[in-house]
């Protein structure tokens, strides 16, 4: 399945991926990067909040019910 990009701005879409299971995070990040997205991984909610304070993200992906976010 080919992803369709609906991003109208200039540059690349920056995605923050919050996932504590490393193998899953790596697989998802790899797929997104192959589609041309810039992916930042955060294994915990605390790390994600730190990243959000320092960087701009167009999209944040995290699991529903994520503890400590």
C-alpha positions as CSV (number, residue, x, y, z in Angstrom):
1,X,0.0,0.0,0.0
2,X,1.3,3.4,-1.0
3,X,0.8,6.3,1.4
4,X,-0.5,9.5,0.0
5,X,1.1,12.7,1.4
6,X,-1.4,15.5,2.0
7,X,1.2,17.9,3.5
8,X,0.8,21.3,1.8
9,X,3.7,23.1,3.6
10,X,7.3,23.4,2.6
11,X,9.8,20.8,3.7
12,X,9.4,17.5,5.3
13,X,6.7,16.4,7.7
14,X,8.2,15.9,11.2
15,X,6.7,13.0,13.2
16,X,7.3,12.2,16.9
17,X,6.8,8.5,17.5
18,X,6.3,7.6,21.2
19,X,6.7,3.9,21.6
20,X,8.5,1.9,24.3
21,X,8.8,-1.4,22.4
22,X,12.0,-0.8,20.4
23,X,11.4,-3.4,17.7
24,X,8.0,-1.9,16.9
25,X,9.3,1.6,17.1
26,X,12.1,0.8,14.7
27,X,9.8,-0.9,12.2
28,X,7.3,1.9,12.2
29,X,10.0,4.6,11.9
30,X,11.7,2.7,9.1
31,X,8.4,2.6,7.1
32,X,7.7,6.2,7.7
33,X,11.2,7.2,6.7
34,X,11.0,5.2,3.5
35,X,7.9,7.3,2.7
36,X,9.9,10.5,3.2
37,X,9.0,11.5,6.7
38,X,11.4,12.7,9.4
39,X,10.9,10.6,12.5
40,X,12.0,11.2,16.0
41,X,11.7,8.3,18.5
42,X,10.8,8.8,22.1
43,X,10.6,5.6,24.3
44,X,8.7,7.4,27.2
45,X,6.2,10.1,27.7
46,X,8.7,12.1,29.6
47,X,11.2,12.0,26.7
48,X,8.3,12.9,24.3
49,X,7.5,16.0,26.4
50,X,11.2,17.0,26.4
51,X,11.3,16.7,22.6
52,X,8.1,18.7,22.2
53,X,9.6,21.5,24.2
54,X,12.6,21.7,22.0
55,X,11.4,20.7,18.5
56,X,8.5,21.3,16.2
57,X,6.4,18.3,15.2
58,X,3.7,18.2,12.6
59,X,2.3,14.9,13.9
60,X,2.7,12.9,17.2
61,X,2.0,9.2,17.1
62,X,1.4,7.5,20.5
63,X,-0.7,4.6,21.8
64,X,-4.0,5.4,23.5
65,X,-3.8,5.0,27.2
66,X,-0.1,5.8,27.3
67,X,1.0,6.0,30.9
68,X,2.9,9.0,32.2
69,X,2.0,11.4,29.3
